Amino acid sequence: MIRLFPGLLLIGLLLIGLLAQPGFAASDKTGDAKDTKETPADAMPEVSASDPFVAFRERRYARALALATERADKGDYRSMALIGLLYESGLGVDKDTEAALGWYKLADKGGNALAATRLGLMYLNGIGIDRDLSRAGAYFQRAAKKDQPDALYNLGLLYLGGKPYKRNLKKAAETFKRAAFNGHADAQYALALQYKEGQGVRKNAKEAARWMEKAAVRGHKDAIVEYAIMMFKGRGVEKDETKAQKMFEIAAKAGNVIAMNRLAHMLAAGRGGAPDPVKAATWHLIARYRGLSDLRLDGFLASLTDEQLETAQKALLKWVAAHRVSP
């Protein structure tokens, strides 16, 4: 299941600004009809102050619970699913997985796709109930019929993993694609990898880059790194080392160790911009502190002046203090 946290939203906004610059390979111009789009504020329907979903989006969880309960008493299945989510997450009420299961099952009887998806995830992960992949798959199948993105993505993972179904890479790709068209970043990334490796689909570098870009713009950290590599090498997309370096920096600042290492190499060699030995050393030291060693960059450190190395080491200590990250 994917959740777009504020930090990922910021990453996505940075990527949108970067990728929208002139000369960048354009996003899908064929118009993915099912791809998620932002709705202009003036196009949104008017909502009532008594709407539990508005209260939920505003993080007024106790209010959302009270309003949803009123609607659930009148047979509203969406509100039942919302109550289940509040109990499962412990928002506005004490966390209670048994209560969550009960509300989800009531909502599922009314055909609510979110409830079926949440039930599938609870059975998949053994949350408040014995782990049961077959039942998880059955719930995902039910929600997938209504194109619920999380259900489609997790169903694809079951096909990919070979349990409880026979491993089927083609079906995995098909379900990932349906979720991807609905804007699911994890599914977009998974589909891109399948196109990249030719698993379940015909190998296609351009399709791999297209879906990797979509996932990257949505803030998927691994996709940002993969897409930067594609751009650096010119695989499926126009080669652009300058933008690749900027994307590596975005991912590195978000905590991706591989991006830190790649960025250090580019800065040391002056690829995508002027050489910056201190910055290169800093990112290498951070990556090494996080557990990613690199003998080539260790050798690069030996070429620095004492002043440059001291500056990089101070930057490392500052980064560690700011992020409070253990090795």
C-alpha positions in Angstrom: 0.0 0.0 0.0 1.3 3.4 -0.8 0.9 6.6 1.2 2.0 9.9 -0.1 3.5 11.6 3.0 4.3 15.3 3.1 8.0 14.6 2.5 7.2 12.6 -0.6 4.9 15.3 -1.8 7.7 17.8 -1.6 10.0 15.4 -3.5 7.3 15.0 -6.2 6.9 18.8 -6.5 10.7 19.2 -6.9 10.7 16.5 -9.6 7.8 18.1 -11.4 9.7 21.4 -11.6 12.9 19.7 -12.8 11.3 17.4 -15.4 9.1 20.2 -16.8 12.2 22.1 -17.9 12.6 22.7 -21.6 14.4 19.8 -23.4 13.1 17.1 -21.1 11.4 14.1 -22.6 7.7 14.9 -22.4 5.4 12.9 -20.2 2.9 10.6 -21.8 1.1 12.7 -24.4 -1.4 10.0 -25.3 -3.4 10.9 -22.2 -3.7 8.0 -19.7 -7.5 8.3 -19.1 -7.2 6.6 -15.8 -4.1 8.3 -14.5 -4.7 10.3 -11.4 -5.0 14.1 -12.0 -5.3 17.0 -9.6 -8.9 18.4 -9.5 -9.0 22.3 -9.6 -10.6 23.7 -6.5 -13.3 25.4 -8.5 -14.3 22.1 -10.1 -14.7 20.3 -6.8 -18.3 19.7 -5.6 -19.6 21.5 -2.6 -19.2 19.6 0.6 -21.1 19.7 3.8 -19.6 20.6 7.1 -21.1 17.3 8.3 -19.1 15.3 5.9 -16.9 12.8 7.8 -14.4 12.5 4.9 -13.8 16.3 5.0 -13.1 16.0 8.7 -10.8 13.1 8.1 -8.8 15.0 5.4 -8.6 17.9 7.9 -7.3 15.5 10.5 -10.2 16.1 12.9 -10.4 12.4 13.5 -12.8 12.4 16.5 -15.2 14.5 14.5 -14.8 12.2 11.5 -15.7 9.2 13.7 -18.8 10.9 15.1 -20.0 11.9 11.7 -19.2 8.6 10.1 -21.0 6.7 12.9 -24.2 8.8 12.2 -24.0 7.8 8.5 -23.1 4.2 9.2 -26.2 3.9 11.3 -28.2 4.8 8.2 -26.5 2.1 6.1 -23.7 4.1 4.5 -21.0 1.6 3.6 -18.3 4.2 2.8 -18.6 5.6 6.3 -18.4 2.0 7.7 -15.1 1.6 5.9 -13.9 4.9 7.3 -14.7 3.9 10.8 -12.7 0.7 10.2 -9.8 2.7 9.1 -10.0 5.0 12.2 -10.0 2.0 14.5 -7.3 0.2 12.6 -5.0 3.3 12.7 -6.0 4.5 16.2 -7.1 7.9 14.9 -9.6 9.7 17.1 -10.2 6.5 19.0 -8.1 3.8 20.7 -6.6 1.4 18.3 -8.7 -1.7 18.0 -8.1 -4.2 15.2 -11.0 -6.4 16.2 -13.4 -3.4 15.8 -11.7 -2.5 12.5 -12.2 -6.0 11.2 -15.9 -5.8 12.2 -16.5 -2.5 10.4 -14.6 -3.5 7.3 -16.6 -6.7 7.0 -19.9 -4.8 7.3 -18.7 -2.3 4.6 -17.4 -5.2 2.4 -20.9 -6.8 2.5 -22.1 -3.6 0.8 -19.5 -3.9 -1.9 -17.1 -1.2 -0.6 -13.7 -1.7 -2.4 -11.6 0.1 0.3 -13.0 -2.2 3.0 -12.2 -5.3 0.9 -8.7 -3.9 0.3 -8.1 -3.3 4.0 -9.3 -6.8 4.9 -6.9 -8.2 2.3 -4.0 -6.3 3.8 -5.0 -7.4 7.3 -5.1 -11.1 6.2 -1.9 -10.6 4.2 0.1 -9.2 7.1 -1.7 -11.1 9.9 -3.0 -7.9 11.6 -5.5 -8.9 14.4 -6.1 -12.2 12.6 -4.2 -15.3 11.4 -2.2 -14.7 8.3 -4.0 -16.2 5.3 -2.7 -15.4 1.8 -5.7 -17.2 0.1 -8.2 -15.0 1.9 -6.1 -11.9 1.3 -6.0 -12.7 -2.4 -9.8 -13.2 -2.5 -10.4 -9.8 -1.0 -7.9 -8.2 -3.3 -9.6 -9.9 -6.3 -13.0 -8.5 -5.1 -11.7 -4.9 -4.8 -9.7 -5.2 -8.0 -12.9 -5.6 -9.9 -13.6 -2.0 -9.0 -10.1 -0.9 -9.9 -9.0 -0.2 -6.3 -5.3 0.7 -6.8 -3.9 -0.7 -3.6 -5.8 -4.0 -4.2 -4.5 -4.2 -7.7 -0.9 -3.5 -6.6 -1.0 -6.1 -3.8 -2.7 -8.7 -6.1 0.2 -8.1 -8.6 2.7 -8.8 -5.8 0.9 -12.1 -5.1 1.2 -13.1 -8.7 4.8 -12.0 -8.7 5.7 -13.9 -5.5 3.9 -17.1 -6.5 1.8 -17.4 -3.4 -1.1 -18.3 -3.0 -1.3 -18.3 -6.8 1.0 -19.9 -9.3 3.7 -17.4 -10.3 2.5 -15.5 -13.3 4.6 -12.6 -14.5 2.1 -11.6 -17.2 -0.8 -11.3 -14.8 1.4 -9.4 -12.4 2.2 -6.9 -15.2 -1.5 -6.6 -16.1 -2.6 -5.9 -12.6 0.4 -3.5 -12.0 -0.6 -1.6 -15.1 -4.2 -1.2 -14.0 -3.0 0.2 -10.7 -0.4 2.3 -12.5 -3.0 4.0 -14.7 -4.8 4.9 -11.5 -1.7 6.8 -10.3 -0.3 4.1 -7.9 3.4 5.0 -7.5 4.5 1.6 -6.3 2.7 -0.1 -9.2 4.3 2.3 -11.7 7.7 1.5 -10.3 7.0 -2.3 -10.4 5.7 -2.1 -14.0 8.7 0.0 -15.0 11.0 -2.7 -13.6 9.1 -5.4 -15.6 9.5 -3.4 -18.8 13.2 -2.9 -18.0 13.9 -6.6 -17.4 11.4 -8.0 -19.9 9.5 -9.9 -17.2 5.8 -10.7 -18.2 6.0 -8.0 -20.9 8.3 -7.5 -23.9 11.4 -5.6 -22.9 11.0 -2.0 -23.7 13.4 0.7 -22.5 11.1 3.6 -23.5 8.1 2.1 -21.6 10.3 1.4 -18.6 11.5 5.0 -18.6 7.9 6.4 -19.1 6.5 4.5 -16.1 9.7 5.2 -14.0 9.2 8.9 -14.6 5.6 8.8 -13.5 6.6 7.0 -10.2 9.5 9.4 -9.7 7.3 12.5 -10.1 5.0 11.0 -7.4 7.9 10.9 -5.0 8.9 7.3 -5.2 12.5 7.4 -3.9 13.7 4.2 -5.7 12.1 5.4 -8.9 13.9 8.7 -8.7 17.2 6.9 -8.5 16.4 4.5 -11.3 15.1 7.2 -13.5 18.3 9.3 -12.8 20.4 6.3 -13.9 18.3 5.9 -17.0 18.8 9.6 -17.8 22.5 9.4 -17.0 23.0 6.5 -19.4 20.4 7.6 -22.0 18.4 4.4 -21.8 14.8 4.9 -22.9 15.1 8.6 -22.5 17.3 11.4 -23.8 20.7 11.4 -22.1 21.0 14.4 -19.8 23.8 14.2 -17.1 22.9 17.7 -15.7 19.3 16.7 -14.8 20.5 13.2 -13.7 22.8 14.9 -11.2 20.0 17.1 -9.9 17.7 14.0 -9.5 20.4 12.1 -7.6 20.7 15.1 -5.3 17.0 15.1 -4.6 17.1 11.4 -3.8 20.3 11.8 -1.7 18.7 14.6 0.4 15.7 12.3 0.9 18.0 9.7 2.4 18.7 7.3 -0.5 22.2 5.9 0.0 22.6 4.7 -3.6 21.8 8.2 -4.8 24.4 9.6 -2.3 27.0 7.3 -3.8 26.1 8.1 -7.4 26.1 11.8 -6.7 29.5 11.6 -5.1 30.9 10.0 -8.2 29.4 12.6 -10.5 30.6 15.5 -8.3 34.1 14.0 -8.1 34.4 13.5 -11.9 32.6 16.7 -12.9 29.8 14.9 -14.7 26.6 16.9 -15.1 28.4 20.1 -13.8 31.6 21.5 -12.5 33.7 19.2 -10.2 33.0 19.8 -6.5 35.5 17.8 -4.5 34.3 18.9 -1.1 30.7 18.1 -1.9 31.7 14.8 -3.5 33.6 13.9 -0.4 30.8 14.9 1.9 28.2 12.7 0.1 30.7 9.8 0.1 31.3 10.1 3.8 27.6 10.2 4.5 27.0 7.1 2.3 29.9 5.3 4.0 28.5 6.2 7.4 25.2 4.8 6.3 27.0 1.5 5.3 27.8 1.8 1.6 31.5 1.5 1.1 33.3 2.5 -2.1 37.1 1.9 -2.5 37.3 4.2 -5.6 35.9 7.1 -3.6 38.1 6.2 -0.7 41.0 6.7 -3.0 39.5 10.0 -4.1 39.5 11.2 -0.5 43.3 10.7 -0.5 43.6 13.3 -3.3 42.0 16.0 -1.2 43.8 18.7 0.7 43.7 18.6 4.5 41.4 21.6 4.4 39.0 20.1 1.9 38.8 16.8 3.9 38.3 18.6 7.2 35.4 20.6 5.6 33.8 17.4 4.3 34.1 15.7 7.7 32.5 18.7 9.5 29.7 18.5 6.9 29.2 14.8 7.8 29.0 15.6 11.5 26.4 18.3 10.8 24.4 15.9 8.7 24.4 13.2 11.4 23.3 15.7 14.0 20.5 17.0 11.9 19.2 13.6 10.9 19.9 11.7 14.0 20.7 8.6 12.0 22.7 5.7 13.3 25.1 3.9 11.0 
